[in-house]
Amino acid sequence: MPPSISVCIPAYNRPQVLPELLDSILAQDFSDYNVIICEDDSPKREAIRQVAQTYARSGLRQIRYLENEKNLGYDANLRNLIEKADGDYCFFMGNDDLMCPGALRTVVSAIRRYENVGVVLRSYASFDRTPERIDQVFRYFEKETFFPSGPATVATFFRRSVVIPGMVVNRRAADALRTDLFDGTLLYQLYLVANILIEMNGISLPEILVLYRNGGIPDFGNSENERGKFVPREQTPESSLHFMRGMLRIASSVERNRGVPIYGSILKDISNYSYPILSIQAQRSLPAFIKYALGLSRMGFWRSGMFFLYFFGLLFFGKTRIDRFIRVGKKWIGHTPSLGAIYKGESQ
């Protein structure tokens, strides 16, 4: 019997794009799924409720709409969705992203081919304004790849699980790991992925499962756990540094509490792929950008030659040119290039 899927959508503002997401899910050629929308007490709650009720009145029983009594924040809302879900697996979607045709069928088919699957690592693409304007493809491995449980798999999946749309986790395993220790990091999924993959296997799929919408304004910093760490509708150098400290804190905690050597490998992997971390603040003033880069260096990223290459590349060539170069390179190769000693699993 194929596993069932709960599509979990943490909703906060942006009601105008929610119908497009729901339509992309309801168009799937797989029937054993439901959709859970958990609205997190946003200013646009009424508009989000109206969208959900409109779909419910259309007889779409697989959509459940829930409202939090207070703003829980990103991490606690993910935990809440997992607790409320009833599928065998949770398939997460941002409320402004899109699911590609055949995504659920592709995931379920892969899960059925392997034993003890805890996490599915998806490929995805980003787009500007409309899905026809694909900006960049994020495909980590060229072929479908099986990753047996263990520290090497944790280190490979960790950084590649930051972007939430399309991430798939075993619901029971995720629910058993419930904790509020990392609320306010915006990285609860990394805590889940790291712990689940110590005992369960992972799969990486080359098919583009979801589309990530570029240009969305971050809306974090409203909940009690996020306040003072993130600024609503802005990405400050301080919030970016807090985000990176959160990644490393989770890796350190899992290594210490589970007795698995992952921290060093994760730090190296993040450093080798630190361009997005640097470029997000590259358009600040030169003193502000240098101060930000020094903050990252103090976390240990300076040990990677790639970190310095990205830093000086941004200084001398600028973000626009480097972005263009990366997009062209990835398109030519067909997948994200492998940098450093990355465990590449077992290709099938």
Short mmCIF file of the C-alpha atoms (twelve columns), coordinates in Angstrom:
data_MODEL
# 
_entry.id   MODEL 
# 
loop_
_atom_site.group_PDB 
_atom_site.id 
_atom_site.type_symbol 
_atom_site.label_atom_id 
_atom_site.label_alt_id 
_atom_site.label_comp_id 
_atom_site.label_asym_id 
_atom_site.label_seq_id 
_atom_site.Cartn_x 
_atom_site.Cartn_y 
_atom_site.Cartn_z 
_atom_site.pdbx_PDB_model_num 
ATOM 1   C CA . MET A 1   0.000   0.000  0.000   1 
ATOM 2   C CA . PRO A 2   1.507   3.373  -0.982  1 
ATOM 3   C CA . PRO A 3   2.276   5.843  1.810   1 
ATOM 4   C CA . SER A 4   -0.114  8.739  2.336   1 
ATOM 5   C CA . ILE A 5   1.017   12.366 2.197   1 
ATOM 6   C CA . SER A 6   0.039   15.414 4.215   1 
ATOM 7   C CA . VAL A 7   0.937   18.606 2.348   1 
ATOM 8   C CA . CYS A 8   1.758   21.021 5.181   1 
ATOM 9   C CA . ILE A 9   1.475   24.752 4.521   1 
ATOM 10  C CA . PRO A 10  2.499   27.291 7.199   1 
ATOM 11  C CA . ALA A 11  0.501   30.402 6.265   1 
ATOM 12  C CA . TYR A 12  1.400   33.967 7.212   1 
ATOM 13  C CA . ASN A 13  0.129   36.808 4.994   1 
ATOM 14  C CA . ARG A 14  0.360   36.583 1.162   1 
ATOM 15  C CA . PRO A 15  -3.242  35.404 0.607   1 
ATOM 16  C CA . GLN A 16  -3.157  36.590 -3.013  1 
ATOM 17  C CA . VAL A 17  -0.838  33.738 -4.076  1 
ATOM 18  C CA . LEU A 18  -2.390  30.959 -1.961  1 
ATOM 19  C CA . PRO A 19  -5.005  29.970 -4.608  1 
ATOM 20  C CA . GLU A 20  -2.250  29.396 -7.149  1 
ATOM 21  C CA . LEU A 21  -0.478  27.068 -4.722  1 
ATOM 22  C CA . LEU A 22  -3.664  25.157 -3.874  1 
ATOM 23  C CA . ASP A 23  -4.517  24.751 -7.549  1 
ATOM 24  C CA . SER A 24  -1.070  23.285 -8.208  1 
ATOM 25  C CA . ILE A 25  -1.576  20.759 -5.393  1 
ATOM 26  C CA . LEU A 26  -5.118  19.818 -6.395  1 
ATOM 27  C CA . ALA A 27  -3.928  19.162 -9.946  1 
ATOM 28  C CA . GLN A 28  -1.666  16.311 -8.770  1 
ATOM 29  C CA . ASP A 29  -2.122  12.859 -10.302 1 
ATOM 30  C CA . PHE A 30  -2.003  11.160 -6.892  1 
ATOM 31  C CA . SER A 31  -5.055  10.756 -4.688  1 
ATOM 32  C CA . ASP A 32  -3.914  9.628  -1.219  1 
ATOM 33  C CA . TYR A 33  -3.052  13.011 0.225   1 
ATOM 34  C CA . ASN A 34  -4.550  15.838 2.218   1 
ATOM 35  C CA . VAL A 35  -3.630  19.489 2.676   1 
ATOM 36  C CA . ILE A 36  -3.227  21.222 6.027   1 
ATOM 37  C CA . ILE A 37  -3.018  25.004 6.159   1 
ATOM 38  C CA . CYS A 38  -2.045  26.447 9.527   1 
ATOM 39  C CA . GLU A 39  -2.555  30.225 9.672   1 
ATOM 40  C CA . ASP A 40  -0.236  31.867 12.208  1 
ATOM 41  C CA . ASP A 41  -2.270  34.872 13.382  1 
ATOM 42  C CA . SER A 42  -1.131  37.195 10.600  1 
ATOM 43  C CA . PRO A 43  -2.663  40.577 9.695   1 
ATOM 44  C CA . LYS A 44  -4.091  38.902 6.571   1 
ATOM 45  C CA . ARG A 45  -5.864  36.124 8.494   1 
ATOM 46  C CA . GLU A 46  -9.328  37.042 7.244   1 
ATOM 47  C CA . ALA A 47  -8.221  36.975 3.607   1 
ATOM 48  C CA . ILE A 48  -6.456  33.633 4.062   1 
ATOM 49  C CA . ARG A 49  -9.558  32.229 5.762   1 
ATOM 50  C CA . GLN A 50  -11.715 33.329 2.835   1 
ATOM 51  C CA . VAL A 51  -9.443  31.548 0.366   1 
ATOM 52  C CA . ALA A 52  -9.554  28.340 2.420   1 
ATOM 53  C CA . GLN A 53  -13.335 28.535 2.840   1 
ATOM 54  C CA . THR A 54  -13.819 29.107 -0.887  1 
ATOM 55  C CA . TYR A 55  -11.960 25.877 -1.644  1 
ATOM 56  C CA . ALA A 56  -13.837 24.054 1.128   1 
ATOM 57  C CA . ARG A 57  -17.197 25.136 -0.324  1 
ATOM 58  C CA . SER A 58  -16.081 23.595 -3.600  1 
ATOM 59  C CA . GLY A 59  -16.284 20.199 -1.921  1 
ATOM 60  C CA . LEU A 60  -12.535 19.719 -1.551  1 
ATOM 61  C CA . ARG A 61  -12.540 17.675 1.632   1 
ATOM 62  C CA . GLN A 62  -8.810  17.010 1.530   1 
ATOM 63  C CA . ILE A 63  -8.123  20.610 2.615   1 
ATOM 64  C CA . ARG A 64  -8.053  21.318 6.374   1 
ATOM 65  C CA . TYR A 65  -7.710  24.889 7.561   1 
ATOM 66  C CA . LEU A 66  -6.478  25.660 11.091  1 
ATOM 67  C CA . GLU A 67  -5.812  28.938 12.912  1 
ATOM 68  C CA . ASN A 68  -3.312  29.416 15.730  1 
ATOM 69  C CA . GLU A 69  -4.647  31.311 18.731  1 
ATOM 70  C CA . LYS A 70  -1.468  33.380 18.796  1 
ATOM 71  C CA . ASN A 71  1.504   33.918 16.507  1 
ATOM 72  C CA . LEU A 72  3.737   30.896 17.088  1 
ATOM 73  C CA . GLY A 73  6.466   31.819 14.626  1 
ATOM 74  C CA . TYR A 74  7.938   29.755 11.803  1 
ATOM 75  C CA . ASP A 75  9.535   26.916 13.800  1 
ATOM 76  C CA . ALA A 76  6.655   26.300 16.205  1 
ATOM 77  C CA . ASN A 77  4.152   26.472 13.360  1 
ATOM 78  C CA . LEU A 78  6.034   23.731 11.485  1 
ATOM 79  C CA . ARG A 79  5.943   21.626 14.634  1 
ATOM 80  C CA . ASN A 80  2.229   22.316 14.970  1 
ATOM 81  C CA . LEU A 81  1.603   21.210 11.380  1 
ATOM 82  C CA . ILE A 82  3.476   17.953 11.931  1 
ATOM 83  C CA . GLU A 83  1.448   17.266 15.072  1 
ATOM 84  C CA . LYS A 84  -1.850  17.939 13.273  1 
ATOM 85  C CA . ALA A 85  -0.946  15.958 10.129  1 
ATOM 86  C CA . ASP A 86  -2.092  12.382 9.681   1 
ATOM 87  C CA . GLY A 87  -0.249  11.274 6.542   1 
ATOM 88  C CA . ASP A 88  2.700   8.902  6.622   1 
ATOM 89  C CA . TYR A 89  4.878   11.721 5.294   1 
ATOM 90  C CA . CYS A 90  4.792   15.515 5.525   1 
ATOM 91  C CA . PHE A 91  5.453   17.375 2.270   1 
ATOM 92  C CA . PHE A 92  6.144   21.022 3.184   1 
ATOM 93  C CA . MET A 93  5.225   23.956 0.957   1 
ATOM 94  C CA . GLY A 94  5.744   27.678 1.447   1 
ATOM 95  C CA . ASN A 95  2.436   29.485 1.039   1 
ATOM 96  C CA . ASP A 96  3.681   31.425 -1.993  1 
ATOM 97  C CA . ASP A 97  5.380   28.561 -3.851  1 
ATOM 98  C CA . LEU A 98  4.058   26.061 -6.408  1 
ATOM 99  C CA . MET A 99  4.000   22.283 -6.709  1 
ATOM 100 C CA . CYS A 100 5.004   20.843 -10.071 1 
ATOM 101 C CA . PRO A 101 2.827   18.314 -11.927 1 
ATOM 102 C CA . GLY A 102 3.499   14.760 -10.784 1 
ATOM 103 C CA . ALA A 103 5.405   15.806 -7.654  1 
ATOM 104 C CA . LEU A 104 3.452   13.703 -5.149  1 
ATOM 105 C CA . ARG A 105 3.460   10.641 -7.398  1 
ATOM 106 C CA . THR A 106 7.227   10.985 -7.907  1 
ATOM 107 C CA . VAL A 107 7.883   11.188 -4.154  1 
ATOM 108 C CA . VAL A 108 5.631   8.264  -3.259  1 
ATOM 109 C CA . SER A 109 7.075   6.105  -6.031  1 
ATOM 110 C CA . ALA A 110 10.602  6.721  -4.727  1 
ATOM 111 C CA . ILE A 111 9.636   6.019  -1.111  1 
ATOM 112 C CA . ARG A 112 8.143   2.673  -2.139  1 
ATOM 113 C CA . ARG A 113 11.379  1.604  -3.849  1 
ATOM 114 C CA . TYR A 114 13.504  1.921  -0.721  1 
ATOM 115 C CA . GLU A 115 13.313  0.784  2.891   1 
ATOM 116 C CA . ASN A 116 13.052  2.936  5.994   1 
ATOM 117 C CA . VAL A 117 12.941  6.313  4.218   1 
ATOM 118 C CA . GLY A 118 13.045  9.231  6.638   1 
ATOM 119 C CA . VAL A 119 13.784  12.226 4.391   1 
ATOM 120 C CA . VAL A 120 13.366  12.985 0.689   1 
ATOM 121 C CA . LEU A 121 15.660  15.698 -0.670  1 
ATOM 122 C CA . ARG A 122 14.013  17.365 -3.650  1 
ATOM 123 C CA . SER A 123 15.265  19.323 -6.619  1 
ATOM 124 C CA . TYR A 124 13.559  22.663 -7.194  1 
ATOM 125 C CA . ALA A 125 13.638  25.724 -9.407  1 
ATOM 126 C CA . SER A 126 13.175  29.421 -8.630  1 
ATOM 127 C CA . PHE A 127 11.072  31.755 -10.752 1 
ATOM 128 C CA . ASP A 128 10.429  35.469 -11.183 1 
ATOM 129 C CA . ARG A 129 6.787   36.600 -11.036 1 
ATOM 130 C CA . THR A 130 5.390   33.798 -13.241 1 
ATOM 131 C CA . PRO A 131 6.311   30.075 -13.373 1 
ATOM 132 C CA . GLU A 132 7.311   30.462 -17.010 1 
ATOM 133 C CA . ARG A 133 10.242  32.654 -15.979 1 
ATOM 134 C CA . ILE A 134 12.537  30.080 -14.382 1 
ATOM 135 C CA . ASP A 135 15.554  31.802 -12.913 1 
ATOM 136 C CA . GLN A 136 17.672  28.940 -11.588 1 
ATOM 137 C CA . VAL A 137 17.519  25.175 -11.022 1 
ATOM 138 C CA . PHE A 138 18.727  23.614 -7.762  1 
ATOM 139 C CA . ARG A 139 19.514  19.964 -8.509  1 
ATOM 140 C CA . TYR A 140 22.030  18.586 -6.040  1 
ATOM 141 C CA . PHE A 141 22.599  15.207 -7.677  1 
ATOM 142 C CA . GLU A 142 22.210  14.328 -11.321 1 
ATOM 143 C CA . LYS A 143 20.562  10.943 -10.702 1 
ATOM 144 C CA . GLU A 144 18.200  9.470  -8.145  1 
ATOM 145 C CA . THR A 145 20.435  8.670  -5.205  1 
ATOM 146 C CA . PHE A 146 19.980  6.556  -2.083  1 
ATOM 147 C CA . PHE A 147 21.627  7.702  1.148   1 
ATOM 148 C CA . PRO A 148 21.874  5.137  3.974   1 
ATOM 149 C CA . SER A 149 21.414  6.477  7.488   1 
ATOM 150 C CA . GLY A 150 24.441  7.844  9.282   1 
ATOM 151 C CA . PRO A 151 26.649  10.907 9.840   1 
ATOM 152 C CA . ALA A 152 27.759  11.239 6.205   1 
ATOM 153 C CA . THR A 153 24.155  11.429 5.009   1 
ATOM 154 C CA . VAL A 154 23.274  13.936 7.733   1 
ATOM 155 C CA . ALA A 155 26.156  16.187 6.629   1 
ATOM 156 C CA . THR A 156 25.069  16.005 2.977   1 
ATOM 157 C CA . PHE A 157 21.373  16.722 3.597   1 
ATOM 158 C CA . PHE A 158 21.810  19.388 6.281   1 
ATOM 159 C CA . ARG A 159 22.603  22.522 4.264   1 
ATOM 160 C CA . ARG A 160 20.515  21.328 1.327   1 
ATOM 161 C CA . SER A 161 17.395  21.269 3.506   1 
ATOM 162 C CA . VAL A 162 17.301  24.970 4.391   1 
ATOM 163 C CA . VAL A 163 14.745  25.878 1.719   1 
ATOM 164 C CA . ILE A 164 11.464  24.395 2.940   1 
ATOM 165 C CA . PRO A 165 9.226   23.914 -0.159  1 
ATOM 166 C CA . GLY A 166 9.280   20.308 -1.313  1 
ATOM 167 C CA . MET A 167 11.044  18.926 1.765   1 
ATOM 168 C CA . VAL A 168 9.555   15.565 2.765   1 
ATOM 169 C CA . VAL A 169 9.974   13.918 6.173   1 
ATOM 170 C CA . ASN A 170 8.552   10.854 7.861   1 
ATOM 171 C CA . ARG A 171 5.751   12.237 10.015  1 
ATOM 172 C CA . ARG A 172 6.016   9.859  12.976  1 
ATOM 173 C CA . ALA A 173 9.776   10.275 13.219  1 
ATOM 174 C CA . ALA A 174 9.433   14.060 13.035  1 
ATOM 175 C CA . ASP A 175 6.648   14.193 15.611  1 
ATOM 176 C CA . ALA A 176 8.676   12.097 18.062  1 
ATOM 177 C CA . LEU A 177 11.451  14.709 17.925  1 
ATOM 178 C CA . ARG A 178 9.270   17.610 19.083  1 
ATOM 179 C CA . THR A 179 11.214  20.376 20.866  1 
ATOM 180 C CA . ASP A 180 11.116  24.152 21.227  1 
ATOM 181 C CA . LEU A 181 14.873  24.480 21.778  1 
ATOM 182 C CA . PHE A 182 15.438  25.954 18.324  1 
ATOM 183 C CA . ASP A 183 12.396  28.183 18.029  1 
ATOM 184 C CA . GLY A 184 13.474  31.503 16.599  1 
ATOM 185 C CA . THR A 185 16.126  30.048 14.279  1 
ATOM 186 C CA . LEU A 186 13.804  29.548 11.248  1 
ATOM 187 C CA . LEU A 187 15.569  26.190 10.879  1 
ATOM 188 C CA . TYR A 188 13.439  23.626 12.674  1 
ATOM 189 C CA . GLN A 189 13.551  21.441 9.549   1 
ATOM 190 C CA . LEU A 190 17.342  21.095 9.904   1 
ATOM 191 C CA . TYR A 191 16.958  19.783 13.439  1 
ATOM 192 C CA . LEU A 192 14.442  17.217 12.140  1 
ATOM 193 C CA . VAL A 193 16.487  16.182 9.119   1 
ATOM 194 C CA . ALA A 194 19.692  15.719 11.127  1 
ATOM 195 C CA . ASN A 195 18.056  13.585 13.803  1 
ATOM 196 C CA . ILE A 196 15.890  11.519 11.466  1 
ATOM 197 C CA . LEU A 197 18.801  10.600 9.179   1 
ATOM 198 C CA . ILE A 198 20.835  9.185  12.045  1 
ATOM 199 C CA . GLU A 199 18.454  6.201  12.084  1 
ATOM 200 C CA . MET A 200 16.529  6.389  8.797   1 
ATOM 201 C CA . ASN A 201 17.571  6.565  5.146   1 
ATOM 202 C CA . GLY A 202 17.358  9.437  2.689   1 
ATOM 203 C CA . ILE A 203 16.684  9.786  -1.026  1 
ATOM 204 C CA . SER A 204 17.662  12.598 -3.387  1 
ATOM 205 C CA . LEU A 205 15.468  13.061 -6.448  1 
ATOM 206 C CA . PRO A 206 16.589  14.805 -9.660  1 
ATOM 207 C CA . GLU A 207 13.063  15.736 -10.798 1 
ATOM 208 C CA . ILE A 208 11.989  19.346 -10.201 1 
ATOM 209 C CA . LEU A 209 9.199   18.917 -7.648  1 
ATOM 210 C CA . VAL A 210 8.455   22.502 -6.642  1 
ATOM 211 C CA . LEU A 211 8.908   26.071 -7.804  1 
ATOM 212 C CA . TYR A 212 10.227  28.666 -5.376  1 
ATOM 213 C CA . ARG A 213 8.956   32.213 -5.883  1 
ATOM 214 C CA . ASN A 214 11.721  34.837 -5.960  1 
ATOM 215 C CA . GLY A 215 11.242  38.320 -4.570  1 
ATOM 216 C CA . GLY A 216 9.176   37.422 -1.530  1 
ATOM 217 C CA . ILE A 217 9.731   39.808 1.358   1 
ATOM 218 C CA . PRO A 218 10.677  37.919 4.553   1 
ATOM 219 C CA . ASP A 219 7.974   38.278 7.171   1 
ATOM 220 C CA . PHE A 220 9.768   36.933 10.229  1 
ATOM 221 C CA . GLY A 221 10.337  38.649 13.550  1 
ATOM 222 C CA . ASN A 222 6.718   39.008 14.649  1 
ATOM 223 C CA . SER A 223 6.436   36.112 17.089  1 
ATOM 224 C CA . GLU A 224 7.799   36.193 20.623  1 
ATOM 225 C CA . ASN A 225 10.536  33.704 19.702  1 
ATOM 226 C CA . GLU A 226 11.664  35.669 16.644  1 
ATOM 227 C CA . ARG A 227 11.405  39.194 17.981  1 
ATOM 228 C CA . GLY A 228 14.796  40.896 18.277  1 
ATOM 229 C CA . LYS A 229 16.413  38.251 16.072  1 
ATOM 230 C CA . PHE A 230 14.709  39.052 12.780  1 
ATOM 231 C CA . VAL A 231 13.209  42.255 11.430  1 
ATOM 232 C CA . PRO A 232 9.846   41.934 9.625   1 
ATOM 233 C CA . ARG A 233 10.111  42.612 5.894   1 
ATOM 234 C CA . GLU A 234 13.884  43.139 5.991   1 
ATOM 235 C CA . GLN A 235 17.051  41.024 5.920   1 
ATOM 236 C CA . THR A 236 19.586  42.793 8.101   1 
ATOM 237 C CA . PRO A 237 23.227  41.718 8.549   1 
ATOM 238 C CA . GLU A 238 22.445  40.943 12.179  1 
ATOM 239 C CA . SER A 239 19.512  38.670 11.269  1 
ATOM 240 C CA . SER A 240 21.642  36.863 8.666   1 
ATOM 241 C CA . LEU A 241 24.365  36.254 11.256  1 
ATOM 242 C CA . HIS A 242 21.775  34.989 13.730  1 
ATOM 243 C CA . PHE A 243 20.465  32.614 11.046  1 
ATOM 244 C CA . MET A 244 23.934  31.164 10.445  1 
ATOM 245 C CA . ARG A 245 24.625  30.815 14.157  1 
ATOM 246 C CA . GLY A 246 21.362  28.886 14.368  1 
ATOM 247 C CA . MET A 247 22.506  26.426 11.695  1 
ATOM 248 C CA . LEU A 248 25.747  25.739 13.506  1 
ATOM 249 C CA . ARG A 249 24.048  25.546 16.906  1 
ATOM 250 C CA . ILE A 250 21.701  22.833 15.633  1 
ATOM 251 C CA . ALA A 251 24.599  20.872 14.115  1 
ATOM 252 C CA . SER A 252 26.588  21.157 17.353  1 
ATOM 253 C CA . SER A 253 23.606  20.102 19.467  1 
ATOM 254 C CA . VAL A 254 22.866  17.027 17.351  1 
ATOM 255 C CA . GLU A 255 26.531  15.986 17.400  1 
ATOM 256 C CA . ARG A 256 26.739  16.361 21.164  1 
ATOM 257 C CA . ASN A 257 23.394  14.789 22.077  1 
ATOM 258 C CA . ARG A 258 23.376  11.956 19.543  1 
ATOM 259 C CA . GLY A 259 27.095  11.196 19.571  1 
ATOM 260 C CA . VAL A 260 27.569  11.525 15.800  1 
ATOM 261 C CA . PRO A 261 30.535  13.384 14.225  1 
ATOM 262 C CA . ILE A 262 28.781  15.829 11.892  1 
ATOM 263 C CA . TYR A 263 29.736  19.374 12.912  1 
ATOM 264 C CA . GLY A 264 33.064  19.597 11.099  1 
ATOM 265 C CA . SER A 265 31.675  18.184 7.853   1 
ATOM 266 C CA . ILE A 266 28.659  20.480 7.978   1 
ATOM 267 C CA . LEU A 267 30.809  23.563 8.619   1 
ATOM 268 C CA . LYS A 268 33.035  22.692 5.643   1 
ATOM 269 C CA . ASP A 269 30.051  22.097 3.389   1 
ATOM 270 C CA . ILE A 270 28.380  25.384 4.338   1 
ATOM 271 C CA . SER A 271 31.695  27.197 3.832   1 
ATOM 272 C CA . ASN A 272 32.227  25.690 0.373   1 
ATOM 273 C CA . TYR A 273 28.736  26.847 -0.658  1 
ATOM 274 C CA . SER A 274 28.744  30.133 1.268   1 
ATOM 275 C CA . TYR A 275 28.099  32.373 -1.730  1 
ATOM 276 C CA . PRO A 276 24.352  32.876 -0.957  1 
ATOM 277 C CA . ILE A 277 25.226  33.650 2.654   1 
ATOM 278 C CA . LEU A 278 27.628  36.374 1.580   1 
ATOM 279 C CA . SER A 279 25.694  37.702 -1.415  1 
ATOM 280 C CA . ILE A 280 22.527  38.354 0.595   1 
ATOM 281 C CA . GLN A 281 24.321  41.314 2.215   1 
ATOM 282 C CA . ALA A 282 26.680  42.200 -0.640  1 
ATOM 283 C CA . GLN A 283 24.735  45.303 -1.684  1 
ATOM 284 C CA . ARG A 284 25.237  46.969 1.679   1 
ATOM 285 C CA . SER A 285 27.873  49.668 2.068   1 
ATOM 286 C CA . LEU A 286 31.442  48.397 1.862   1 
ATOM 287 C CA . PRO A 287 32.129  48.806 5.622   1 
ATOM 288 C CA . ALA A 288 28.856  47.018 6.472   1 
ATOM 289 C CA . PHE A 289 29.602  44.155 4.078   1 
ATOM 290 C CA . ILE A 290 33.144  43.698 5.403   1 
ATOM 291 C CA . LYS A 291 31.874  43.733 8.983   1 
ATOM 292 C CA . TYR A 292 29.288  41.104 8.035   1 
ATOM 293 C CA . ALA A 293 31.919  38.898 6.355   1 
ATOM 294 C CA . LEU A 294 34.121  39.169 9.448   1 
ATOM 295 C CA . GLY A 295 31.184  38.016 11.551  1 
ATOM 296 C CA . LEU A 296 30.877  34.917 9.367   1 
ATOM 297 C CA . SER A 297 34.634  34.359 9.529   1 
ATOM 298 C CA . ARG A 298 34.504  34.254 13.315  1 
ATOM 299 C CA . MET A 299 32.066  31.321 13.029  1 
ATOM 300 C CA . GLY A 300 34.777  29.342 11.250  1 
ATOM 301 C CA . PHE A 301 33.968  29.942 7.591   1 
ATOM 302 C CA . TRP A 302 37.386  31.522 6.983   1 
ATOM 303 C CA . ARG A 303 38.895  28.009 6.899   1 
ATOM 304 C CA . SER A 304 37.457  27.495 3.406   1 
ATOM 305 C CA . GLY A 305 39.224  28.939 0.379   1 
ATOM 306 C CA . MET A 306 35.847  29.127 -1.376  1 
ATOM 307 C CA . PHE A 307 34.621  31.590 1.273   1 
ATOM 308 C CA . PHE A 308 37.433  34.001 0.375   1 
ATOM 309 C CA . LEU A 309 36.891  33.429 -3.347  1 
ATOM 310 C CA . TYR A 310 33.211  34.399 -2.998  1 
ATOM 311 C CA . PHE A 311 34.033  37.376 -0.800  1 
ATOM 312 C CA . PHE A 312 36.620  38.914 -3.129  1 
ATOM 313 C CA . GLY A 313 34.548  37.994 -6.199  1 
ATOM 314 C CA . LEU A 314 31.651  40.003 -4.802  1 
ATOM 315 C CA . LEU A 315 33.965  42.890 -3.956  1 
ATOM 316 C CA . PHE A 316 35.565  43.115 -7.391  1 
ATOM 317 C CA . PHE A 317 32.833  41.900 -9.765  1 
ATOM 318 C CA . GLY A 318 29.580  42.561 -7.889  1 
ATOM 319 C CA . LYS A 319 26.583  40.382 -7.147  1 
ATOM 320 C CA . THR A 320 24.854  40.764 -10.526 1 
ATOM 321 C CA . ARG A 321 27.803  39.454 -12.532 1 
ATOM 322 C CA . ILE A 322 28.551  36.584 -10.150 1 
ATOM 323 C CA . ASP A 323 24.889  35.553 -10.085 1 
ATOM 324 C CA . ARG A 324 24.827  35.449 -13.871 1 
ATOM 325 C CA . PHE A 325 28.015  33.385 -13.981 1 
ATOM 326 C CA . ILE A 326 26.616  30.855 -11.478 1 
ATOM 327 C CA . ARG A 327 23.312  30.514 -13.346 1 
ATOM 328 C CA . VAL A 328 25.076  29.885 -16.651 1 
ATOM 329 C CA . GLY A 329 27.486  27.412 -15.068 1 
ATOM 330 C CA . LYS A 330 24.755  25.380 -13.389 1 
ATOM 331 C CA . LYS A 331 22.703  25.309 -16.579 1 
ATOM 332 C CA . TRP A 332 25.694  24.072 -18.546 1 
ATOM 333 C CA . ILE A 333 26.585  21.360 -15.999 1 
ATOM 334 C CA . GLY A 334 22.953  20.344 -15.416 1 
ATOM 335 C CA . HIS A 335 23.182  20.266 -11.626 1 
ATOM 336 C CA . THR A 336 24.842  22.078 -8.737  1 
ATOM 337 C CA . PRO A 337 28.591  21.339 -8.891  1 
ATOM 338 C CA . SER A 338 30.166  19.271 -6.117  1 
ATOM 339 C CA . LEU A 339 32.606  21.264 -4.014  1 
ATOM 340 C CA . GLY A 340 34.707  19.566 -1.360  1 
ATOM 341 C CA . ALA A 341 34.425  16.050 0.012   1 
ATOM 342 C CA . ILE A 342 30.653  15.598 -0.193  1 
ATOM 343 C CA . TYR A 343 29.219  12.160 0.434   1 
ATOM 344 C CA . LYS A 344 27.285  11.368 -2.735  1 
ATOM 345 C CA . GLY A 345 25.313  8.346  -1.579  1 
ATOM 346 C CA . GLU A 346 24.675  5.267  -3.666  1 
ATOM 347 C CA . SER A 347 23.477  6.007  -7.225  1 
ATOM 348 C CA . GLN A 348 20.902  3.601  -8.597  1 
# 
